[in-house]
Amino acid sequence: MPSEANYPYIQQYSCVLKASPVSRPAGNFSAVTLNDIALAKEHIRNHGSVATYFAVYNDFFGWTRGMRPYAWDGVSSLAGYHQVSVIGYNDTGSYWVVKNSWGTWWGDAGYVLMAYANGCGLMSGYSDNIMGLKFASAVQPSPSPSPSPSPSPSPSPVPACGDGICGLNETCSTCPKDCGNCASCGDGVCTSGETCLTCLADCGYKTSTGALTCCGDGVCAGNAGGENSTSCPSDCPATCNFNKICEWEAGERCSGASSPGGGCSDCGVCGSGNGFCGDGICNSKSRGYMETCSSCSKDCGKCTDPIYCGDGVCSSARLENSTSCSRDCIKSRFKAVLPGTKDNNAGGNGNGNANGVNRHRALRGSV
């Protein structure tokens, strides 16, 4: 990966070398997918920013410096989807520090603060929603032996552990007498290195019964922490715009007690037996919950794809079969009658306009 000086960012599609020679670090980058918020924060601290995507609603465009960390107002319509870089976080204020790519004129000099409970899928941890890069330095050859240096003056005495001063060479691990005890789970203090998921004893919230829970910390723990929009709506606000389209990339998921954090009627009801968006089956039931490439691209494919469930072809390339795509892979038991041909089936009117009873049945069966 070349340096920023070689290919500086400009607001247009371009890949032209601006400065020679090309400089690259001695090592390799590797991509990592982070499905745990605590690990994502650790990555930001130790390795740098992470990339994430979210649903952009129209109220997002007007965010500016001085406003509360952004969270979808639950009313504004969907404008599209966007990818950004998260460079930091604040557990006290429960927000992410986000670097946008729209220029310094927007937001806070190009940056925006987004709430943990933002309602638009940012840093949700689902699938590949959070991606980071790790750098590993190349192994350098051992240098050849050099002449022994001349004797240097004796160093000044190193402060001893126990002198009441936490010196530069002392830490809480090497000298707790001077630097205090290191933070550990169970010491009663929720430090910046701990989260509710990693240390419930220190960072959990007490309920009225005295039990400890993570619900209320502003982070939707999802399946890993047993939180969803039903069990903990304060941390997991239901992402749903009620448009009869299950917008998977925006974080919408089936509703119900077993919802993985979404809770949206647009995606059906989890575990109802009637199907839901995300179960791998493009549901074609004529009554009740039904899916198409428009309403559930997760299961049916996108209508703009070369092949999708509903294109009339049972495609092995999409692993379609009678279960996953019955509308393409199960032949109708009614024989289709072309308009303008005589209908000789029982119930047909025989006048050649295909308006007999069986013609109506054939049309319904072939949809």
N, C-alpha and C positions, 0 to 999 in steps of 0.2 A: 504494500500500500504506500503510494508516494506521499510526500508531505503536503501540507496546505499551501506552502509557498509555490510549489510546482503547479498545482491546479487550484487556484483560489476560487471561492464560491462567487458566481455571478448569477443574476436573475434571468437566466435563459438556458436552454438546452445546449450544452457545449462540453467538449472534452479536448481542449487545446492546451498544450504545454505552454505555460506563461513564463517560466523561469528555469534555466538549466544550471547545473546538471540535475537530473532526477535523483532525489534523496529518499532512501527507504530505510526504515529501522532494521537492525540486525536481528531478525526473528520472524515469527509468524503469528497472524491473527486467526482465531477460531471463533465461530458463531455458537452461541448458547441460547437455548430457549428456557425462559424462567416462568414457571407456573406457580410460584410461591412468592407472595409479596415480601416476606422477610428476606428471602434470597435475592430478590430484585433490589431491595435497599442495600443489602450487603455488596452486591455487584456495583452499584453506583458509588459506594464508599471506596471500594478497593480497585475497581477497574475503569470507572467512568460511566458515561451516560448509557441509557438503554433506549431502544426504539419501540414505540407502541402506536396503535391506531385506535380511532374512536369515531363515533357518529357525530357529524357536525350539524347542529341545529341552528336556526337563524338567530337565536339570541346570543350565540357565541361570537358573532362578528363584531358586536358592539362592546366587548369587554375591553377595559382600559385600566391603567394604573390607578390604584386607590380603591378599586371595587373589591368586593369579597371574592375569595377564590371561586372560580367558575363552577357552577353545577347547572345542568339543564333545568329550565323552569317548568318542565313537564307539559308545556303548552305549545311552544314554538315548533314549527314543522321541520322535517328533516331536509337538509340541503345537500348532503352527500357524506363522504367518508374522507378521512385525512390521517396522515402519519406525521408524527412529531418525535422530538428527542426529549427525554426526561433527564435533566441534569442534576436534580436534587430533590429533597423532600423536607418536610417540617412536621414532626409528629405532634408538636404542641399545637400548631394551627391546623393539623390534619389536611395538608395539601401537598401537591407535587409542584416542583418548579420546572416549567416546560419551555423549551426553546422551539419557537415556530419558524417557519421559512417564508413568511410573507413580507419581510423587510422590517427595518427598525421603526418605520412610521406606525406600525400596528401594535396594539397592546401596550406593554411596558417595555419600550425600545426593542420590540420583537419577541418578548417573553410573555408568558401568561402563568398565573397561578391557578391550578385546577384542584378542586376538593377531592379528597379520597372518595367520598360518596358523590361522584359527579353525575351519575345516572346516564352516561353516554358511552360507557365501555372502555374508557381510558384506564390502562393498567389493571384490566380485569383479571389477567392471568389465564384466560381461556386459550387453549390451543397455542398458536404462535403469537399471541397478543403482545408479549414482552420478549424482545430479542436483545442480546448484548454481544459484545466482542471482548475476548480475552487475548492478551498478548503474551507470548512466550519468547524470551530472549534466546537467540541462537547460542549454542555452546561454543565458546571461544577456545582456541588452542592455548595450551599452557605456555606462558612466556618462557623464553630461555633464561637460564640462571644469570643473575646480574651480580656484579661484584658486591661484596659485603659492604654495607655503608659504614662510615666512620662512626665511632661511638657518639651517641647523642647525650646531652645532659640528662641527668636523672629527673624523671617527672616529679611534679609536686605531689605531695601525699594525697591519696584519694580519701575523700570523707568517708568515715566508717558508718556502717548501718547502725543506727541507734543514737546518732548525734542530734536527733531532732530536726534535721534538715533533709528534705527529699532532693538529693543531688541529681545532676544530669545523668549520671550512670545508674541511678536507682529507679525502680518501678515498684508498683504495688505487689508484683510477684517476687522480686528479689529482696525487697525491704519493706514489708508491711508496717514495721515499727515507725518508719519515718513517713511513708507515702500512703498509709492506710490500707485496709483490706480491699482486694479486687472485688468488683461487682460480680455477684454470682446469683443464679436463680435460687430464690428462697431466702434472700437476705432482706426482703421486705421493701426493696427499692426498685422501681421499674426504670432502668437506665436506658440511654439512647441505643444501646446495643441489643436490648431485649424488646420483644413484642408480645402481644397477648398469646399468639400461637406458639412462640418459643418458650414463654415462661408465664403460664397462667397464674402461678402462685403470686408473682410480683405485679403483673400487669392486668390481671383479670378484674372484672367488676362484680361487686357483690349484689346479689338479688335480694328481694325481701325475705327469702328463706335462708339467706346466708351462703348460698351456693355461689361459686365463682363462674363467670361466663365472659366470653369475648364480645358479646353483643353490646354495642355502645362505644366501641373504640374507634368507630369511623372507618373501619376497613372491612370490606365484605370478604370473609374467609372462604366462602364457597363450600364445596363438598369437603375440603380438607379440614375446615373448622366447623362443619355442620351448620353453616349459616346460609340462608337464602331469603328471598323477599317475603316469604311466609313466616319463617321462624325469627327473623331479625330485620324487619323493614327499615329500622333506623340506619343500619349499616348497608343494607342491600335494597335500595329503592328499586321498585319494579321498572325496568326499562321497557316501555311499551307506548306506542303512539296510536294503537287501536285503529289501524288502517287495513286490517285483514291480510297483511303481508308480514310474514315472520322474517324480520331483518336480523339474520344470524350474526352478521359482522358487527352490528350495533350492540350485541349482547342480549337480544331478546331470546327467551327460552320458554318452554312450555310452562303453564301454570300448574299449581297444585303443591301439596306438601313435599313432594320429592323433587321440586324444581331446583336446578343447580345454580340459583341466584338470579334468574330472570323473572319468571312469573308473569307471562304475557299471554292473554287469551288469543292473540294473533297466531300463536304457535300451537294451539291445542292444549289438552290437559294431560299432564304426565301420568302414565300408568293407568289411564282410564279404560284401556282396551279398544278405544276407537281410533288410535293412532295419534301421533303428534309430530311436529316438525323436528327432525333430528334423530328419529328412530330408524333411519335408513330405508324407509318404505315410502314411495310416492303414493299416498293414499288416494284412491279414486272412487271411494264410496259415493253413491249417488245421493245419499242423505247424510246429514250430520257433518262432521269434519271432513273436508276434502282438500287435497293439495294439487297444485299445478306448478309449472316452472315459474309462474309469476308470484305465487303466494308462498312457495317454499323451495327456493333454489338449492337449499342444503340437501334435500332428499331427491328432488326431481331434476336438478341441473338448471342452469340458466337458459332462458328462452333464446339467448343469443349464441349459445354453444352450438357447435356443429351437430352434436347429438344430445338428446335429452329425453326424459320420460314424457311421452305425449306427442312425439314426432311421428308416431305410427310405425316405428321400426323397433323390434325387440333386439337391442344391440348387446352383443357379448362384450364389446369394448367398454361399456358402462356397467358390466356385470348385471345387466337387467335379466330378470326372470319373472315367473308368474307371481311371485310374492313381492319383489321390490318394485315391479312396474307392470301391474296387471293390465293396465289400459293398452299397453303395447304388446304384451306377451300372451294374453289370453284371447283367443278368437271368439267373436260373438257367436252365440248359437242361432242367431237370426241371420238369414241370408239377406244382404243388402239388395234393394231393388232400385235400379237406376230410374230417375224421372223419365216419363214418357214411354215406359215399357209396360206391357200388359201384366197385371198382377193376377196370376192364376192360383195363388194360395187360397186356402180356405179363409173366408172372411174378406177376401179382396172384392172390389166392386167390378173388376173385369173391364173397366172402361179405358184402360191403358194409361191413366194419369197417375197411377201408383198412389192413389189416395185411400186404398182399402185399409182395413183394421191392421192387417199384418204389416203394412207399410209403415204405419206409425210405430209399431213395435220394433221393426227393423231399424228405424232411425234412432230410437232410444237405445237399442242394444249396441249400435255401432259408434256411439259418442265416446 
